[in-house]
Amino acid sequence: MLANSAIDKKSVCRHMGYGADCDPSPRISSLIDEYAENAHHLIEPSYSYHIRDVELAESPAVFVEGSIVFRSQVIARLLGQCHKVAMFVVTIGDYLEEMVAWLARHNNIVQSALLDAIGSDAVERVAESVQGKIEKLAHEQGLVTSRRFSPGYCDWDIRQQKVLFRAVNANLAGVHLTDRCLMIPQKSISGIIGLGPSRDSVEKYNPCKTCDKLDCCGRR
């Protein structure tokens, strides 16, 4: 699911804090290449997803097949245009973050930050791969897919992770929630993707266009 070549060096640099107009030094660039080449030993991709019918969407609640209820005006507006919803959890496992912590404990701060950035890019690639599988299934049914949305974004309360995890059986992916609804392993992504008729309102639905929070780090 994740070949060595799938690591995106530009994305790794972005996760490390480099701007689009700022390149890393030759030493950092060489370290990125070295760590990206060997990071696959620390990455164990795993995922779980389920696709269910959307039964009713009346803002701010969405009722999904299987007694699943999501509460968010943003999610209700999206799924009100969809026939189905895909719920997913993906991870790269905990080996990489254990090595990140080990490097930090031994004062290899740059290497720790670099490997952590590679992990952030790697879990994003796994999420994209699962999204591709869901898109393929949607197209076979004559449907299109929306962007990914995760609890904690916009007005979707992070505590809704509990609902999502029960719905998708996240234990199958080896991901667990803390009491504060944070994911363990940390290099994990959870969320939903709407599946609906072929029209711009599903594929291009973007709540950022109507949001006044211009300084939001998740703005798209």
URFENBEL-V460473 format. One record per backbone hydrogen bond with DSSP energy under -0.5 kcal/mol. NH is the residue of the N-H (numbers start at 1). CO is the residue of the C=O. If there is no record, write none. Layout:
NH|CO  NH|CO
This chain:
6|3  7|4  9|7  12|8  13|9  14|10  15|11  16|12  17|13  17|14  18|13  22|19  29|25  30|26  31|27  32|28  33|29  34|30  35|31  36|32  37|33  38|34  39|35  41|38  42|39  43|40  44|42  44|92  46|91  48|89  50|87  52|85  54|83  55|53  55|63  56|63  58|61  61|58  62|70  63|56  64|62  64|68  65|53  68|64  70|62  72|60  72|70  76|72  77|73  78|74  79|75  80|76  81|78  82|79  83|195  84|195  85|52  86|193  87|50  87|85  88|191  89|48  90|189  91|46  92|187  96|42  98|94  99|95  100|96  101|97  102|98  103|99  104|100  105|101  106|102  107|104  108|103  109|107  112|108  113|109  114|110  115|111  116|112  117|113  118|114  119|115  120|116  121|117  122|118  123|119  124|120  125|121  126|122  127|123  128|124  129|125  130|126  131|127  132|128  133|129  134|130  135|131  136|132  137|133  138|134  139|135  140|136  141|137  141|138  142|139  143|138  144|196  146|194  149|192  152|156  153|150  156|153  157|71  157|155  160|157  161|158  162|159  164|160  165|161  166|162  167|163  168|164  169|165  170|165  172|169  173|170  174|170  174|171  175|170  176|184  178|182  181|178  184|176  188|186  189|90  191|88  192|149  193|86  194|147  195|84  196|144  197|81  199|197  202|199  203|199  204|200  205|202  209|206  210|207  211|208  214|212  216|213  219|216
